Amino acid sequence: MPLRRILVLVSLILLLGGSAWAKQIKIPRTPHYHNGKIVFSYLGDIWVVNEDGSNPRRLTVHTARDIVPRFSPDGKWLVYSSVGEQYAKLYRLNLANPTERYQLTTGDWNDIDAYFSPDGKRLFFASDKQTGRNVETASAILENAENAARTDGDTPKADLTNFAAFNIYSLDLETGDLLQYTDVIGGCFSPVVFTGTNNKERMVFSSYYKGQWRMYSTTTDKPLHAAEKTTLPSAPILAADRLNDGGDIDVDLADLILQIALLDEVRYG
């Protein structure tokens, strides 16, 4: 049976209560679809709406910047990145009770682009954790590698305040085990994990290499090596720790209309 791939996009329109005009939402980002619902980020918060545009809900309301939400395979949870005081960290949110949230990662580096494995037991994501803590060492390694290909001294000094190489990791949500899948200088981003041919789990991701963005695919059963174990949270984060989270939103929102373009239907296996 053919599966439908809906290429959505689209315009989101806010109709303000008591107003005779409609104001278009500008730059809603990173939509993700599951079982009749669409989740996306807008103005630094996470929203969910039915696929016909009805029942819009703002799930997060605080000063942190929440981005790239993704549904779990069973549709009960969201994972997203939240940029608080400095670094992007991963959070998991219970859709049945959006105030129930768990901070999954900590540390002086950025964790972004999270995606659930098909069984929902692991998260794949991009992180600059290697360079986040060892910027000077990583910069020296990069400079030495470039000098090996160029005359010594021709390579500009690395900017220690703006240097990070992202690589792909997976986090076991039951054990906290962390596995590393890539180890590059240019950076790897946006992993998507799926069950492919012969029921084999695979991952695709984008990578910046030699001045070009490229797409790569690999199986997930052969990581490079184990990384440090992560201590998973035993309880949700407290409201006081959510950077002025407002909980229920108090806005004059009458309706949110999602105009969906059904661009094509394709078969894929």
C-alpha positions in Angstrom: 0.0 0.0 0.0 1.4 3.4 -0.9 2.4 5.7 1.9 1.6 9.4 1.6 4.3 11.9 1.9 2.7 15.2 2.5 4.9 18.2 1.7 3.4 20.7 3.8 3.8 24.4 3.8 2.5 26.7 4.0 1.1 29.7 5.6 0.0 29.9 9.2 -2.4 32.7 9.9 -3.3 34.1 13.2 -6.8 35.6 13.5 -6.7 38.0 16.4 -9.9 38.0 18.4 -11.9 41.2 18.0 -9.9 42.2 14.9 -11.2 42.5 11.4 -7.9 41.6 9.8 -5.7 38.5 9.8 -2.0 38.7 10.5 0.2 36.1 8.8 2.7 34.2 10.9 6.1 34.8 9.6 8.7 32.1 9.5 7.2 29.1 11.4 10.0 26.7 11.6 10.9 23.0 11.6 7.4 21.3 11.3 7.0 17.7 12.1 3.9 15.6 11.5 2.4 12.6 13.4 -1.1 11.1 13.2 -3.1 14.2 12.3 -1.0 16.7 14.3 1.7 19.1 13.3 4.3 20.5 15.8 6.5 23.4 15.0 8.5 26.2 16.5 7.5 29.9 16.3 9.0 32.9 18.1 11.1 30.6 20.2 8.3 28.5 21.5 6.8 25.1 20.6 3.3 24.9 19.1 1.0 22.0 18.1 -2.0 22.2 15.8 -4.3 19.7 14.1 -3.5 19.1 10.4 -6.7 21.0 9.4 -5.5 24.1 11.4 -7.9 23.6 14.4 -7.1 23.5 18.1 -3.8 25.4 18.1 -1.8 25.1 21.4 1.3 26.8 22.5 3.2 24.2 24.5 6.1 26.3 25.9 6.1 29.9 27.0 9.3 31.2 28.4 12.4 33.3 27.7 14.4 30.3 26.5 14.5 29.6 22.7 12.8 26.3 22.0 13.5 24.8 18.5 13.2 21.7 16.3 10.5 19.7 18.0 10.0 16.1 17.0 7.3 13.6 17.8 8.1 10.2 19.4 6.9 7.2 17.3 3.9 6.7 19.5 3.0 10.4 19.5 3.1 10.7 23.2 6.3 12.8 23.6 8.2 15.6 22.0 11.9 16.1 22.0 13.4 19.5 21.2 16.3 21.8 21.9 16.1 24.7 24.3 18.7 27.5 24.3 18.7 29.0 27.8 21.4 31.1 29.2 24.1 29.9 26.7 23.9 26.4 25.3 21.3 24.3 23.5 20.2 21.3 25.5 17.7 18.5 24.8 14.4 18.3 26.5 11.5 15.7 26.4 7.9 17.0 26.9 4.8 14.9 27.7 2.1 16.0 25.2 -0.7 14.9 27.6 0.8 17.2 30.2 3.1 19.8 28.6 4.3 21.1 31.9 6.0 17.7 32.5 9.4 18.1 30.9 12.7 16.4 31.4 16.1 17.9 30.6 18.0 15.0 28.9 21.4 16.6 28.4 23.7 19.0 30.3 27.1 20.4 29.9 29.0 23.3 28.3 28.2 22.5 24.7 25.3 22.4 22.3 23.0 19.4 21.6 20.6 20.0 18.7 18.5 18.3 15.9 17.2 15.4 18.0 15.3 12.5 16.3 13.7 9.4 17.9 14.7 5.9 16.7 11.8 3.9 15.2 11.4 2.0 18.5 11.4 5.3 20.5 14.1 4.0 22.8 17.0 6.2 21.6 17.6 9.7 20.5 19.9 10.6 17.7 21.2 14.2 17.7 24.1 16.5 16.7 26.4 17.8 19.4 29.6 19.8 19.6 30.5 18.2 22.9 34.0 17.4 21.9 34.9 20.9 20.9 32.6 22.5 23.4 34.9 21.6 26.3 38.2 21.5 24.5 38.1 24.5 22.1 41.8 25.4 22.2 42.9 21.8 21.7 40.4 21.2 18.9 41.4 24.5 17.2 45.1 23.4 17.3 44.2 20.0 15.8 42.3 21.8 13.0 45.1 24.2 12.3 47.7 21.5 12.2 45.6 19.4 9.8 45.2 22.4 7.5 48.9 23.3 7.7 49.7 19.7 6.6 48.0 20.6 3.3 49.3 24.2 3.1 52.4 26.1 3.8 52.8 26.6 7.5 51.6 30.0 8.4 49.2 30.4 5.5 46.3 29.2 7.5 44.5 31.9 9.5 44.4 31.4 13.3 41.2 29.7 14.4 38.7 31.9 16.2 38.4 30.4 19.6 35.2 32.2 20.3 33.4 30.8 17.3 34.6 27.2 16.7 32.6 24.1 17.0 32.4 20.8 15.0 29.1 19.0 15.4 29.0 15.2 15.2 26.2 12.6 15.5 25.5 10.8 18.8 22.8 8.5 20.1 21.4 8.5 23.6 19.7 5.4 25.1 16.7 6.8 27.0 16.6 3.8 29.4 20.3 3.4 30.3 21.9 6.8 29.5 24.5 5.1 27.2 25.9 7.5 24.6 27.3 6.4 21.3 29.3 8.4 18.8 28.7 7.8 15.1 30.8 10.5 13.3 34.0 12.3 14.0 34.6 15.1 11.4 35.9 18.6 11.4 33.3 20.2 9.1 30.2 19.1 11.1 27.3 16.6 10.8 23.7 17.6 11.4 20.0 16.7 11.3 20.0 12.9 11.7 16.8 11.1 10.6 16.5 7.5 11.6 14.2 5.0 9.8 13.7 1.3 9.1 15.0 0.6 5.6 15.4 -2.4 3.3 15.5 -5.8 5.0 14.2 -4.2 8.2 17.5 -2.6 8.8 17.7 0.5 10.8 19.5 3.3 9.0 20.3 7.0 9.5 20.7 9.9 7.0 22.3 13.1 8.0 23.8 16.2 6.4 27.5 17.1 6.5 29.6 20.1 5.5 32.8 18.9 3.8 35.3 20.8 1.5 33.0 23.7 1.1 29.9 21.7 0.2 26.8 20.4 2.0 26.3 16.7 1.3 23.9 14.0 2.4 25.2 10.7 3.9 23.5 7.4 4.9 24.7 4.7 7.2 23.4 1.9 9.3 23.1 2.5 13.1 24.5 -0.8 14.3 28.2 0.2 13.9 28.9 3.4 15.9 32.5 4.6 16.1 32.7 4.1 19.8 31.0 4.6 23.1 31.0 8.1 24.6 30.6 9.1 28.2 27.5 7.8 29.9 24.7 10.4 30.5 22.9 10.6 33.8 19.2 10.7 32.9 16.8 12.8 35.0 14.7 10.9 37.6 12.0 13.6 37.8 10.7 16.5 35.7 12.3 19.8 35.9 10.7 22.3 38.3 8.6 25.2 37.1 11.1 27.6 38.8 13.9 26.1 36.6 12.1 26.7 33.3 13.2 30.3 32.8 9.9 32.1 33.5 7.7 29.5 31.8 4.2 30.9 31.7 2.4 27.6 31.6 -1.0 28.3 30.1 -0.8 31.0 27.5 -2.9 34.1 27.8 -3.2 35.6 24.3 -6.0 36.9 22.2 -5.9 34.0 19.8 -9.2 33.1 18.1 -8.0 30.6 15.5 -4.9 29.3 13.7 -5.5 28.4 10.1 -3.0 26.0 8.4 -3.2 26.0 4.6 -1.8 22.7 3.6 -0.6 22.1 0.0 -0.7 18.4 -0.9 2.1 18.5 -3.4 2.6 14.8 -4.2 2.1 11.2 -3.2 5.0 8.9 -3.6 5.7 5.2 -2.9 8.6 4.5 -0.6 9.5 1.4 1.3 
